[in-house]
Amino acid sequence: GHRRKNWKVRKFVLREDPAYLHYYDPAGGEEPLGAIHLRGCVVTAVEDMPDSKKYDVDNILFEIITANETHYYLQAASSAERTEWIKAIQAVARTGK
């Protein structure tokens, strides 16, 4: 959110049962702001984001496309973290309930 003003910093919690990625306000709050249903989703690394400048994204974006074709773009803190998130979400999408 500090580079792209329309992006927000969020805390994410990945759950396997049920297969959801819940997101929270990092400043606190016990209730999630929302959730992404992961069962049957597709998650991939994004190398080029439409309508963005190269310095905005640093090649650490990934995209989640849900079963009902909703697209979510997320930015990781690093390339290694992006890879970890993608692997973890793919595993939950396959095996989660």
N, C-alpha and C positions, 0 to 999 in steps of 0.2 A: 503494500500500500504506500510505501514512502516514495516509490518511483512513479507508479501509475496511480493517479489520485482517485480513480474510480474502482481500484482494487482495495480490498480490506484484509488486514491481518487476522487470521483465525487460528484457533487451536483445534486440532482434529483428533478424534478418537475412533480407531478402527475396531469394529465389533464383528465377530464371526457368527454369533447366534442371537439375534438375527443379523444377516449380512448388511450392515450399514456403516457408513462413514458419517459420524455425528460431528458437527462443528459448533464451537463455542466462541464467545467473546474472550480474548486472552486476558482482559482486565479483570475477569472474574465472572461469577454467575454459575450456578449449578445446572440451570436448564439449558439444553442445547438451543441454538438459534435455528437449526435446521438439520436435515439428514439427507444423505444420498443413498438410495437403495442400490446395493452392489450386485445382487443376484443376477447373473446373466449380462453383466456390463462388460464393456470393452475399455481397456485402459492402455494408453500409448504415450510415448514421449512425443513432445511437440518441438520441432526444431525451428519453425517459422510461424509466427502468430500474425494473422491479418491485422492491419491497422495498428501495428506497433513498430517502434524503432528498435534497432538492434540492442541499444543500451538499456532498453526497458526490461528485457526478459532474460538476458544472459544464458540462453539455451538451457534453462532449468525448469521449463514448463512441462506439464503433462496434462492429458485430457482424459476425462471419464465420460463415456457415452453410456447412459443407462439403457435398460431394456426398452423403455418407452421413448428412446431417442432424445433425451435431454442431454445437452452438452455442458460439461463443467470444465473450466480451465483452472488449474492450480499451479502455483509456483513454489518449488521446493527451495530450501536454503542453499543447497549445493547439488552438483551433479550426482554425487554418491547418494545423497539423501533421496533424490528423485528416483534413482534406480531401486532403492529399498522400498519406497512407497509403491512403485509400480508392481514389484514382485509380491508385496504383501497384499495389495488390492486384488491382483490377479488370482492369488491363492484363495482369498475369501470369496471372490466372485464364482469360483469353481466349486468350492466345498461348503460355503456358508449356507445357512438356511434362510 
